[in-house]
Every structure is written in C-alpha cells, then in structure tokens.
Amino acid sequence: MKSVSLQKKLVLSALFAALISVGCFIQIPLPGGIPIVLQDMMSMLSGLLLGPVFGALAVLIFLALGAIGLPVYSGKAGLHVLLNGPTSGFLWGYLLAAILGGLFLALTLPQTKERKKATQWIFITLAALLATVTAFACGVAGGMLVMGISLAKALAGYVLPFIPGNLVKLVLMVFLTKKFRPVIFNYSN
C-alpha cells in the first residue's frame, strides 16, 4: 500500500511540475523586463497542497526542465538563466517558498487533526503569505547579486510592480488550498 501512495505522490509532483511550467506561458509583460506569470503561484501551491517534500520535488522537476533547455523560465531556458539570470533569485525562491509554505502547513494544520474552519483559513493564509514573502525575498536578493543593484532598486523593480497581482494570487492560493488540500490528501493516502 505504501508504494501505491508514493506513486500517487510522485505523479502529483510531476503534474504540478507541468502546471508550474505551463504557468510561464500565461504572462503580462512589464516595462522592467520581468513579466507577471503564474509560475510563482503554482510553485507555492505545490508546497501548500503536496507538502514540503513533494511540493519541493515538483519545483525541482520544473527547475531541471528549464536547466536542460525547455523554455519554462518565462519563455527562457538554460543553466545560465537559473544561475545568472535576472530572475534566478525568483526561480530558487520558488523552491524555498514551496518548502517553507508546505512545512508551515504540515506543522500547523496536519491532516490528521480537525480544526475549526476559521483556524484553517488563518493558517492557510499565513502559509501562503510566508511562501509569497519567501519567493520575493529570494527574488530581491538574487536581483541584487546578479544585477548588482541596490536594495531600493531591487524593491522598485522586483516587488512594487507585482504587489497588485500577487494580492490576487494570494487570495486564489488560499481558496484553492482550502478547497483542494483535503482532496489531494485523501487521494494520495
């Protein structure tokens, strides 16, 4: 039985890797060169829905696909984009966000305990917020390192233009996590 459960979790990780990859093709270009995409939301959702291990695996698969040449990094590809591109901090931030968001939920809202609905909403919101802040902190740090810009310029280019869209994504993540986390947990166990 455990091998069937593991197989289901691996399949879910692969499916989420595909969703993260497809998220780059839905984009809104911005003047700064970094488009608004759904990849960040899908990466964070992988951690929130699949947990820290299998959510991180989904992001690792996505990162590997881009590193070997598939144009899944907002239409770009290659190891150089992952290591030295202006969005490399975000790409690594997706991984850390999936781990931390998933870990926070696993510790505060385990599937084996029943919690009041209001408490569930609060913990899911906090997990989604933690994941979002983590991804942006990594994006800002990566931008400062790779592009050699100041913190003020990194915040202006890497955070401010994305706040409205990410507020919408945050609300969507909370709703989708509340709705589908129990379904995925029941399916994969």
C-alpha positions, 0 to 999 in steps of 0.5 A: 500500500505504501508504494501505491501512495508514493506513486500517487505522490510522485505523479502529483509532483510531476503534474504540478511540475507541468502546471508550474511550467505551463504557468510561464506561458500565461504572462503580462509583460512589464516595462522592467523586463520581468513579466507577471506569470503564474509560475510563482503561484503554482510553485507555492501551491505545490508546497501548500497542497503536496507538502514540503517534500513533494511540493519541493520535488515538483519545483525541482522537476520544473527547475531541471526542465528549464536547466536542460533547455525547455523554455519554462523560465518565462519563455527562457531556458538554460543553466545560465538563466537559473544561475545568472539570470535576472530572475534566478533569485525568483526561480530558487525562491520558488523552491524555498517558498514551496518548502517553507509554505508546505512545512508551515502547513504540515506543522500547523494544520496536519491532516490528521487533526480537525480544526475549526474552519476559521483556524484553517483559513488563518493558517492557510493564509499565513502559509501562503503569505510566508511562501509569497514573502519567501519567493520575493525575498529570494527574488530581491536578493538574487536581483541584487547579486546578479544585477548588482543593484541596490536594495531600493532598486531591487524593491522598485523593480522586483516587488512594487510592480507585482504587489497588485497581482500577487494580492490576487494570487494570494487570495486564489492560493488560499481558496484553492488550498482550502478547497483542494488540500483535503482532496489531494490528501485523501487521494494520495493516502 
